[in-house]
């Protein structure tokens, strides 16, 4: 069964709720209907980040992925040109 998809902001809000209240992690997880494993995975991923930092991280990850794809395309083009030149000679 596939669970809900939470936005980055919601994940950070849930983490802050667990930190800032008298509730235990189990209580927060039960109230938000997530597993403790999910909670700890989010905590490892986002830690003490603020919402704007998490948004910036996500944007940087997207940009990095785009740049990696561009580099791979350029390297592939370079290889194709090398092969074409070798066949002509």
C-alpha positions in Angstrom: 0.0 0.0 0.0 1.4 3.3 -1.0 1.4 6.1 1.6 0.8 9.8 1.3 3.3 12.1 -0.2 4.3 14.9 2.1 5.8 18.2 1.0 9.2 19.2 2.3 7.6 21.9 4.4 5.2 19.5 6.0 8.0 17.1 6.8 9.9 19.8 8.5 6.8 21.0 10.4 6.3 17.4 11.7 9.9 17.3 12.8 9.6 20.6 14.6 6.3 19.5 16.2 8.1 16.5 17.8 11.0 18.7 19.0 8.9 21.6 20.4 6.2 19.7 22.2 5.9 17.5 25.2 4.7 14.7 23.0 6.9 11.7 22.3 8.0 10.7 18.8 5.6 7.8 18.9 2.7 10.1 19.7 3.5 12.5 16.9 3.9 9.6 14.4 0.6 8.1 15.5 -1.1 11.5 15.2 0.3 12.1 11.7 -0.1 8.5 10.6 3.6 7.9 9.7 5.9 5.2 10.9 8.8 5.9 13.3 11.2 4.7 10.6 9.8 7.4 8.2 10.2 10.0 11.0 13.8 9.1 11.6 14.6 9.0 7.9 13.2 12.6 7.5 15.2 13.6 10.6 18.3 12.3 9.0 17.5 14.0 5.7 16.4 17.4 7.0 17.8 17.5 10.5 17.8 21.0 11.8 17.1 22.7 8.4 14.6 25.5 8.1 12.0 25.4 5.4 13.8 27.9 3.2 17.1 25.9 3.5 15.2 22.7 2.5 13.7 24.5 -0.5 17.1 25.8 -1.6 18.6 22.3 -1.2 15.9 20.8 -3.4 16.5 23.5 -6.0 20.3 22.8 -5.9 19.7 19.1 -6.3 17.5 19.7 -9.4 20.1 22.0 -10.9 22.9 19.5 -10.2 20.9 16.7 -11.9 20.3 19.0 -14.9 24.0 19.9 -15.2 25.0 16.2 -14.9 22.6 15.3 -17.8 24.1 18.2 -19.9 27.6 16.9 -19.2 26.7 13.4 -20.2 25.1 14.6 -23.4 28.2 16.6 -24.3 30.5 13.6 -23.5 28.3 11.4 -25.7 28.5 13.9 -28.5 32.3 14.1 -28.2 32.5 10.3 -28.4 30.3 10.2 -31.5 32.5 12.8 -33.2 35.6 10.8 -32.4 34.1 7.6 -33.8 33.0 9.4 -37.0 36.5 10.9 -37.5 38.1 7.5 -37.0 35.9 5.9 -39.6 36.8 8.6 -42.2 40.5 8.0 -41.7 
